[in-house]
Amino acid sequence: MTGKVSTTTTTSAAKARTAGKGRKAATPRLTYLIGSLDRILHRELTAALAPLGLTLSQFTALSVLQARGEASNAQLAERSFITPQSANEVIRSMVSRNWIGREPDPNHGRIVVLRLTEEGRDVLFQGMKLVQAVEDRMLGGVDAQSAAAARESLERFVHNLRQG
């Protein structure tokens, strides 16, 4: 009896393998491709920034501060795609390395304002070069018009999902 089950199982498995032969592979869903790209980029950017002693979360936070000029802990967390608890750890680490400074908000006694220091700008600039190299590799063989169209589409996707 065991042999018969095994033969049936083997026959079913063989049929399943051969059933797909000759068929074109299914086109992956766009959401799957975007998720795959996100994971690959996270891995590549993490590796690229590591020689600077810079994490991807720190790089993102420094970029946010560069763009905004200043931010509170909560604003930095939200714009850096990390939880407030994670932001506290990231901020503590960057303050200890003198990449950012903390000052009380003159208008709100409980809010602390975060700003880039010169050392923070320097490490961010070095990180930007490394991130640009990863982006250049990603865009290899893609013309400027197609890259711009992809950027526009991704911005639209973000907008659509943020709207509800």
matplotlib code that plots the C-alpha trace (Angstrom):
import matplotlib.pyplot as plt

x = [0.0, 2.8, 4.4, 1.1, 0.7, 4.2, 3.7, 0.5, 2.2, 5.2, 2.9, 0.9, 4.1, 5.4, 2.1, 2.3, 5.8, 5.1, 1.7, 3.6, 6.0, 5.4, 3.4, 4.7, 5.6, 3.0, 3.8, 4.6, 2.2, 3.4, 3.0, 5.3, 8.0, 7.9, 8.2, 11.2, 12.8, 12.3, 14.0, 16.9, 17.4, 17.3, 20.0, 22.2, 21.9, 22.6, 25.8, 26.8, 26.5, 28.1, 31.7, 30.7, 29.3, 26.0, 22.7, 20.0, 17.7, 20.4, 20.9, 17.2, 16.9, 19.9, 18.4, 15.1, 16.9, 18.8, 15.6, 13.6, 16.3, 14.9, 12.4, 11.0, 11.5, 8.0, 8.3, 11.7, 10.2, 7.2, 9.3, 12.0, 9.6, 10.4, 8.5, 9.0, 10.7, 13.2, 13.7, 14.7, 17.5, 18.6, 18.6, 20.6, 23.2, 23.5, 23.7, 26.5, 28.4, 27.7, 25.8, 22.8, 22.2, 19.2, 17.7, 14.5, 11.9, 11.5, 7.8, 7.0, 8.8, 8.2, 9.4, 13.1, 14.2, 16.8, 19.3, 22.2, 25.7, 28.6, 29.8, 26.2, 26.3, 29.7, 28.6, 25.3, 27.3, 29.5, 26.4, 24.7, 27.6, 27.3, 23.5, 23.8, 26.1, 23.4, 20.8, 23.0, 23.4, 19.6, 19.0, 21.6, 20.2, 17.2, 16.9, 16.2, 12.7, 11.8, 13.4, 11.3, 8.1, 8.9, 9.5, 6.2, 4.3, 5.8, 4.9, 1.4, 1.2, 2.3, -0.2, -3.0, -2.4, -1.9, -5.3, -7.0]
y = [0.0, 2.4, 1.8, 2.6, 5.9, 6.8, 6.1, 8.1, 11.0, 10.8, 10.7, 13.7, 15.6, 14.7, 15.9, 19.2, 19.8, 19.0, 20.9, 24.2, 23.3, 25.2, 27.9, 31.4, 32.3, 34.5, 38.2, 39.2, 41.7, 45.2, 45.2, 42.2, 43.9, 47.0, 45.0, 43.1, 46.3, 47.7, 44.7, 44.8, 48.5, 48.2, 45.6, 47.4, 50.8, 49.3, 47.7, 50.9, 53.1, 50.7, 51.8, 55.2, 53.8, 55.1, 53.1, 53.5, 54.9, 57.5, 58.4, 58.9, 61.0, 63.2, 63.6, 64.7, 67.3, 68.6, 69.1, 70.6, 72.5, 71.2, 68.8, 67.5, 63.9, 63.0, 64.8, 63.1, 59.7, 60.2, 61.5, 58.8, 55.9, 54.7, 54.4, 57.1, 54.5, 53.7, 57.4, 58.0, 55.4, 56.8, 60.3, 59.3, 57.7, 60.7, 63.2, 61.1, 61.2, 65.0, 64.6, 66.4, 68.9, 69.2, 72.5, 73.3, 74.8, 78.4, 78.3, 74.9, 74.0, 70.2, 70.0, 69.5, 70.8, 68.7, 70.3, 69.0, 69.8, 70.4, 66.8, 65.6, 67.5, 66.0, 62.4, 63.0, 64.3, 61.2, 59.0, 60.7, 59.8, 56.1, 56.2, 57.8, 55.0, 52.4, 54.4, 54.6, 50.8, 50.4, 52.7, 51.0, 50.7, 53.0, 56.2, 59.5, 59.7, 56.2, 57.0, 60.2, 58.3, 55.7, 58.4, 60.1, 56.8, 55.9, 59.4, 58.9, 55.5, 57.1, 59.9, 57.5, 55.3, 58.2, 59.6, 56.6]
z = [0.0, 0.9, -2.6, -4.3, -2.4, -3.2, -6.9, -6.9, -5.1, -7.5, -10.5, -9.2, -8.6, -12.0, -13.6, -11.7, -12.9, -16.5, -16.5, -16.3, -19.2, -22.3, -20.5, -20.1, -16.5, -14.8, -14.8, -11.2, -9.6, -9.4, -5.6, -5.5, -7.6, -5.5, -2.4, -3.9, -4.9, -1.4, 0.2, -2.3, -1.9, 1.9, 1.7, -0.8, 0.9, 4.3, 2.9, 1.1, 4.2, 6.6, 6.0, 7.3, 10.4, 9.2, 9.4, 6.8, 9.5, 10.5, 6.8, 6.3, 9.5, 8.5, 5.0, 6.6, 8.8, 5.8, 3.8, 6.7, 8.5, 11.9, 13.3, 16.5, 17.6, 16.5, 13.1, 12.5, 13.3, 11.0, 8.0, 8.5, 8.4, 11.9, 15.2, 17.8, 20.0, 17.2, 16.6, 20.2, 19.8, 16.4, 17.7, 20.8, 18.7, 16.3, 19.2, 20.8, 17.4, 17.2, 13.9, 15.3, 18.0, 20.4, 21.6, 23.5, 21.2, 22.2, 21.7, 23.3, 26.6, 26.1, 22.5, 21.5, 18.2, 16.2, 13.8, 11.7, 12.9, 10.5, 11.3, 10.4, 7.1, 6.3, 6.9, 5.1, 2.1, 2.1, 2.4, -0.5, -2.8, -1.8, -2.1, -5.6, -6.7, -5.7, -7.5, -10.6, -10.6, -10.2, -13.2, -15.4, -18.9, -18.2, -20.1, -18.4, -19.8, -18.5, -15.1, -14.8, -15.8, -13.1, -10.5, -11.4, -11.2, -7.8, -6.5, -7.7, -6.0, -2.7, -3.1, -3.8, -0.8, 1.6, 0.5, 2.0]

ax = plt.figure().add_subplot(projection="3d")
ax.plot(x, y, z, "-o")
ax.set_aspect("equal")
plt.show()
